[in-house]
Amino acid sequence: MIRESTVVSFALCNEDPKSVSVVKKAGRYKSSPPQREPLASAPSWTLSVADTNRRRLGRSRCFTGMVGEMERRRLPLASRLLFFSLLSGTATMCAGEAASFCTKMLQQITPMNYSTLLQAEVKSYEQSAKFRNKIDELNGRKKVDWDSGGRIGEIATALRKVVDKSVHSILDLGAGPGLITRYAQQLAAKVHGPSGAVRIDGVELVHGWVSAARDFASTRPVKGTHFHFQQADITNISLGATYDLIYMADSIEHVPKFRRGALWQVLAAHSHTGSRLYLHFPNVKMQLAEQRRQHTPAHISIGKGSGRRLQQYFEEVLELNDVVKAGCCVGFRTKHYKDHGNGKSGYVSFHLIKEGTALLRDCRKGGPRTPPGE
């Protein structure tokens, strides 16, 4: 019996016809399941996910993910559409398409003026109110709520779950002045105690924030940890080490698309089998709104008198499915994700794990999905 199911269309990669109900018209059904038809003869169908078939569908070869979550969570329609969009995109990623995605991502060409754009963006940051606000947060002159459901609270909650006894090294990419880096450092010290030897590294592009982070850490050492902070482009670094935990707190959306492949190669080079990767970034709705707010094109001068307004030269929209596939390209499998906005404007938490020889087809088996209990 199908209570009410959202119907989506996508291509199936040799899917098991016993796992799905195939119908010829998109719509909603509140009656018994429609007639099943064999899939072997048709590359594309309209799919209706039946309550009775979700568990089997979740274990099938080519369709992934958050099976049964819509019913259990009783999510609003907007969130259901988001989930099905993610699932359908993952399902269409057959071997040839997946290889093409990875090839295109890893072979993107960086424009000749990239360094100039980075320098201009750094200057814009250092002239903005945001630059000083973040330093004030670091030094306690501006209150930070680590426990609420806001942006920082979401990141802090995720870090409290992943910084455990197995984590002896942490890398923060796009670390700003080190506010959250410092929080991760304190979490590690609490877990391992003063006799621990946890390495905490932060990398940031903006020189002024790097100086602020170093100055703060030099006067407030944390026993059981080793803190290092350096200035660099996070898509072009080689730190000579791998890390148990890597995270990016609202920085990945500022990496331009043409450097996204380089970033994932950096993540691969600084991780080992079992390394965990946590990403926090605006969902599509929030980021599109941010793009509209910052309507001035990157190549146009900000203009006299507008120095307080931050011009972030790269505001990229991150499609959830692209994050899944990009991670797979370099051996990261998505464990789960959470849309904190529940279909409205908000942020997304993404959790991945490095599986060494993980292949794209293997990544489809277990995720992405919403974490149990959330």
PLY file of the C-alpha trace (Angstrom):
ply
format ascii 1.0
element vertex 374
property float x
property float y
property float z
element edge 373
property int vertex1
property int vertex2
end_header
0.00 0.00 0.00
1.47 3.37 -1.00
0.34 6.18 1.28
1.72 9.09 -0.71
4.96 9.09 -2.61
6.81 11.69 -4.61
7.50 10.50 -8.14
10.76 11.29 -9.87
12.32 10.35 -13.20
15.85 9.10 -13.70
17.96 6.51 -15.47
18.59 3.16 -13.81
21.89 1.33 -14.08
20.85 -2.32 -14.47
18.49 -1.94 -11.51
16.73 -4.92 -9.99
13.08 -4.68 -11.14
11.91 -6.32 -7.91
13.12 -3.33 -5.94
10.98 -0.66 -7.56
7.55 0.18 -8.84
7.56 1.59 -12.35
4.74 3.81 -13.57
4.20 5.64 -16.84
2.83 8.92 -15.51
4.37 11.18 -12.90
2.05 12.07 -10.06
0.98 10.89 -6.63
-0.66 7.63 -5.73
-2.76 6.89 -2.67
-3.92 3.47 -3.73
-2.29 0.11 -4.31
1.08 -0.03 -6.15
0.97 0.25 -9.95
1.88 -2.67 -12.17
5.57 -3.53 -12.17
7.22 -3.73 -15.56
10.65 -5.13 -16.53
13.40 -2.53 -16.70
15.90 -4.29 -18.92
14.41 -2.96 -22.14
14.22 0.70 -21.10
17.04 2.96 -19.91
14.77 5.54 -18.26
11.54 5.34 -16.26
9.40 7.26 -13.84
9.92 5.75 -10.42
7.60 5.65 -7.44
9.22 4.51 -4.21
6.76 2.34 -2.31
6.85 2.04 1.47
7.04 -1.75 1.15
10.00 -1.59 -1.21
12.26 0.99 0.48
14.41 -1.39 2.46
15.09 -3.63 -0.53
15.67 -0.58 -2.71
18.25 0.74 -0.25
20.28 -2.44 -0.65
20.09 -2.50 -4.46
23.16 -2.14 -6.62
22.63 1.22 -8.24
20.23 3.22 -6.08
21.50 4.70 -2.84
20.66 6.23 0.31
18.20 7.67 2.67
15.65 4.91 2.29
12.68 5.17 4.61
13.78 8.52 6.03
10.91 10.51 4.49
8.35 8.38 6.33
10.19 8.20 9.65
11.03 11.90 9.83
7.68 13.10 8.40
9.54 15.85 6.61
7.85 18.69 4.70
7.50 18.42 0.94
10.46 20.75 0.27
12.79 18.45 2.19
11.40 15.37 0.46
12.07 16.92 -2.92
15.62 17.73 -1.82
16.19 14.13 -0.74
14.74 12.65 -3.93
16.79 15.05 -6.02
19.94 13.83 -4.30
18.95 10.18 -4.62
17.97 10.39 -8.26
21.20 12.19 -9.17
23.26 9.51 -7.47
21.31 6.75 -9.17
22.05 8.05 -12.64
25.80 7.94 -12.12
26.72 4.89 -14.18
30.33 3.92 -14.78
30.93 6.01 -17.89
29.27 9.10 -16.51
31.15 8.77 -13.22
34.50 8.49 -14.96
33.64 11.51 -17.05
32.72 13.53 -13.95
36.03 12.71 -12.27
38.07 13.41 -15.38
36.43 16.78 -15.93
36.78 17.78 -12.27
40.44 16.80 -11.96
41.48 18.33 -15.29
39.90 21.76 -14.93
42.06 24.63 -16.14
42.92 27.49 -13.79
42.74 30.92 -15.46
45.87 33.01 -15.73
44.51 35.76 -13.46
43.71 33.43 -10.54
46.50 34.80 -8.33
45.36 38.35 -9.01
41.81 37.45 -8.02
43.03 35.85 -4.79
45.04 38.94 -3.88
42.05 41.17 -4.57
39.81 38.98 -2.43
42.30 39.03 0.46
42.37 42.82 0.28
38.58 42.91 0.28
38.45 40.69 3.36
40.95 42.81 5.28
38.97 45.98 4.53
35.63 44.49 5.57
33.70 44.53 8.84
33.74 40.72 8.76
37.52 40.72 9.12
37.42 42.59 12.44
34.30 40.80 13.69
35.96 37.40 13.42
39.04 38.58 15.29
36.78 40.04 18.00
35.07 36.64 18.31
38.45 34.96 18.69
39.56 37.35 21.44
36.25 37.22 23.32
35.19 40.77 22.52
32.18 39.42 20.65
30.00 36.64 22.04
29.99 33.25 20.33
27.21 30.75 20.98
28.68 27.27 20.69
25.53 25.44 21.72
22.63 26.98 19.79
21.29 25.86 16.45
23.08 28.67 14.60
25.95 28.30 12.16
28.72 28.02 14.74
26.56 25.84 16.97
26.03 23.40 14.11
29.75 23.14 13.46
30.58 22.79 17.15
28.00 20.02 17.58
29.45 18.09 14.67
33.01 18.47 15.95
32.04 17.27 19.41
30.85 14.04 17.79
33.88 13.39 15.58
36.78 14.49 17.80
37.30 11.31 19.79
40.12 9.04 21.01
40.91 7.96 17.45
41.72 11.52 16.36
45.37 12.47 16.91
45.69 15.02 14.09
43.29 17.68 12.80
43.46 19.92 9.74
41.26 23.01 9.37
41.17 24.32 5.78
39.98 27.90 5.31
40.37 28.48 9.03
39.83 32.24 9.23
41.49 33.65 12.39
41.36 30.22 14.03
38.24 30.51 16.19
36.94 27.05 15.30
40.48 25.68 15.03
40.95 26.68 18.64
37.68 25.01 19.59
38.80 21.75 17.93
42.10 22.07 19.78
40.32 22.32 23.12
38.09 19.34 22.27
41.16 17.24 21.45
42.87 18.27 24.69
39.78 17.31 26.66
39.61 13.89 24.99
43.33 13.03 25.25
44.31 14.93 28.36
47.44 17.00 29.03
49.73 14.10 28.18
48.38 13.82 24.64
50.22 14.91 21.53
47.50 15.98 19.13
48.56 17.98 16.09
46.22 20.84 15.11
46.97 22.61 11.82
45.09 25.53 10.30
45.49 26.96 6.80
44.10 30.35 5.79
44.52 32.65 2.79
44.03 36.02 4.55
47.31 37.23 6.06
45.70 39.31 8.80
43.71 36.36 10.10
46.80 34.15 10.13
48.64 36.75 12.22
45.70 36.99 14.62
45.55 33.20 15.02
49.28 32.91 15.71
49.28 35.80 18.20
46.33 34.33 20.09
47.80 30.82 20.24
51.25 32.03 21.34
49.84 33.49 24.55
47.35 30.71 25.29
48.95 27.29 24.78
46.81 24.19 25.28
48.53 21.25 26.98
48.52 18.02 25.05
48.31 19.69 21.64
50.65 21.17 19.04
49.14 24.12 17.18
50.38 25.31 13.77
48.86 27.98 11.53
50.00 29.03 8.07
49.04 31.30 5.22
48.36 29.56 1.91
45.86 28.84 -0.83
44.12 25.68 0.42
43.91 24.31 -3.12
47.69 24.42 -3.49
49.37 23.08 -0.35
51.56 20.16 0.66
51.98 19.88 4.42
53.90 16.60 4.40
51.42 14.84 6.69
48.06 13.09 6.72
45.32 13.75 9.25
42.74 11.72 11.12
40.21 14.53 10.75
39.95 17.26 8.13
37.19 19.82 8.18
36.12 22.88 6.25
33.74 25.20 8.11
32.02 27.43 5.55
35.02 27.69 3.26
34.47 25.14 0.50
31.82 27.32 -1.15
34.51 29.99 -1.68
36.67 27.63 -3.73
36.02 28.39 -7.42
34.77 25.54 -9.58
37.94 25.53 -11.63
39.94 24.80 -8.43
37.54 22.22 -7.00
39.46 19.29 -8.48
42.70 20.67 -7.02
41.03 20.96 -3.61
39.89 17.34 -3.64
43.40 16.28 -4.60
44.71 18.21 -1.59
42.16 16.43 0.61
43.25 13.07 -0.81
46.94 13.83 -0.33
46.45 14.82 3.33
44.28 11.87 4.34
44.73 8.16 4.89
42.41 5.18 5.03
39.95 5.91 7.83
40.43 9.68 7.77
37.21 11.58 8.33
36.16 14.67 6.42
33.54 17.11 7.71
32.16 19.85 5.47
29.80 22.63 6.54
28.47 24.92 3.82
25.32 26.86 2.78
22.59 24.84 1.12
21.54 25.71 -2.42
18.74 28.06 -1.39
20.97 30.06 0.96
23.84 30.27 -1.47
21.68 31.44 -4.36
20.40 34.22 -2.11
24.01 35.12 -1.25
24.90 35.24 -4.92
22.03 37.65 -5.53
23.16 39.80 -2.60
26.66 40.00 -3.96
25.48 40.91 -7.42
28.64 42.85 -8.31
30.68 40.70 -10.73
34.12 39.69 -9.50
35.93 41.56 -12.24
34.28 44.93 -11.45
35.94 47.22 -8.94
34.08 47.56 -5.64
34.35 51.31 -5.83
35.34 54.13 -3.52
33.59 54.22 -0.18
32.43 50.59 -0.28
35.40 49.08 1.53
33.29 47.88 4.45
31.26 45.64 2.21
32.98 42.28 1.75
33.32 41.27 -1.89
33.80 37.50 -1.84
35.04 36.80 -5.31
33.92 33.17 -5.35
30.43 32.24 -4.14
29.81 28.78 -5.52
26.62 26.75 -5.17
27.41 23.23 -3.98
24.99 20.61 -5.23
24.85 17.77 -2.72
25.22 15.15 -5.42
28.39 16.80 -6.73
29.94 16.61 -3.25
29.16 12.89 -3.13
30.69 12.25 -6.54
33.72 14.48 -6.00
34.53 12.67 -2.79
34.23 9.33 -4.52
36.68 10.44 -7.19
39.48 10.57 -4.61
38.38 7.73 -2.32
35.98 9.42 0.12
32.60 7.79 0.73
29.74 9.88 2.08
28.51 8.53 5.41
25.62 10.90 5.93
24.56 14.50 5.68
22.09 16.84 7.34
20.32 19.84 5.85
19.97 22.10 8.88
17.55 24.28 6.90
15.09 21.42 6.36
14.46 22.59 2.81
14.59 26.28 3.74
17.60 28.58 3.63
20.30 27.21 5.92
23.45 25.14 6.10
24.43 21.55 5.35
26.70 19.24 7.36
28.41 16.57 5.28
30.36 13.65 6.77
32.69 11.52 4.63
35.29 8.84 5.30
38.40 7.89 3.32
38.27 4.29 2.16
41.56 4.05 0.35
40.66 2.12 -2.77
36.99 3.16 -2.72
35.49 3.25 -6.20
32.59 5.31 -7.46
30.34 2.28 -7.70
31.15 1.34 -4.10
30.33 4.83 -2.85
26.77 4.45 -4.07
26.07 1.56 -1.70
25.89 3.31 1.63
25.01 6.95 1.25
24.43 9.73 1.43
21.71 9.49 4.06
20.51 11.32 7.12
22.17 10.12 10.34
20.15 7.90 12.69
18.27 9.79 15.36
18.26 13.11 13.54
0 1
1 2
2 3
3 4
4 5
5 6
6 7
7 8
8 9
9 10
10 11
11 12
12 13
13 14
14 15
15 16
16 17
17 18
18 19
19 20
20 21
21 22
22 23
23 24
24 25
25 26
26 27
27 28
28 29
29 30
30 31
31 32
32 33
33 34
34 35
35 36
36 37
37 38
38 39
39 40
40 41
41 42
42 43
43 44
44 45
45 46
46 47
47 48
48 49
49 50
50 51
51 52
52 53
53 54
54 55
55 56
56 57
57 58
58 59
59 60
60 61
61 62
62 63
63 64
64 65
65 66
66 67
67 68
68 69
69 70
70 71
71 72
72 73
73 74
74 75
75 76
76 77
77 78
78 79
79 80
80 81
81 82
82 83
83 84
84 85
85 86
86 87
87 88
88 89
89 90
90 91
91 92
92 93
93 94
94 95
95 96
96 97
97 98
98 99
99 100
100 101
101 102
102 103
103 104
104 105
105 106
106 107
107 108
108 109
109 110
110 111
111 112
112 113
113 114
114 115
115 116
116 117
117 118
118 119
119 120
120 121
121 122
122 123
123 124
124 125
125 126
126 127
127 128
128 129
129 130
130 131
131 132
132 133
133 134
134 135
135 136
136 137
137 138
138 139
139 140
140 141
141 142
142 143
143 144
144 145
145 146
146 147
147 148
148 149
149 150
150 151
151 152
152 153
153 154
154 155
155 156
156 157
157 158
158 159
159 160
160 161
161 162
162 163
163 164
164 165
165 166
166 167
167 168
168 169
169 170
170 171
171 172
172 173
173 174
174 175
175 176
176 177
177 178
178 179
179 180
180 181
181 182
182 183
183 184
184 185
185 186
186 187
187 188
188 189
189 190
190 191
191 192
192 193
193 194
194 195
195 196
196 197
197 198
198 199
199 200
200 201
201 202
202 203
203 204
204 205
205 206
206 207
207 208
208 209
209 210
210 211
211 212
212 213
213 214
214 215
215 216
216 217
217 218
218 219
219 220
220 221
221 222
222 223
223 224
224 225
225 226
226 227
227 228
228 229
229 230
230 231
231 232
232 233
233 234
234 235
235 236
236 237
237 238
238 239
239 240
240 241
241 242
242 243
243 244
244 245
245 246
246 247
247 248
248 249
249 250
250 251
251 252
252 253
253 254
254 255
255 256
256 257
257 258
258 259
259 260
260 261
261 262
262 263
263 264
264 265
265 266
266 267
267 268
268 269
269 270
270 271
271 272
272 273
273 274
274 275
275 276
276 277
277 278
278 279
279 280
280 281
281 282
282 283
283 284
284 285
285 286
286 287
287 288
288 289
289 290
290 291
291 292
292 293
293 294
294 295
295 296
296 297
297 298
298 299
299 300
300 301
301 302
302 303
303 304
304 305
305 306
306 307
307 308
308 309
309 310
310 311
311 312
312 313
313 314
314 315
315 316
316 317
317 318
318 319
319 320
320 321
321 322
322 323
323 324
324 325
325 326
326 327
327 328
328 329
329 330
330 331
331 332
332 333
333 334
334 335
335 336
336 337
337 338
338 339
339 340
340 341
341 342
342 343
343 344
344 345
345 346
346 347
347 348
348 349
349 350
350 351
351 352
352 353
353 354
354 355
355 356
356 357
357 358
358 359
359 360
360 361
361 362
362 363
363 364
364 365
365 366
366 367
367 368
368 369
369 370
370 371
371 372
372 373
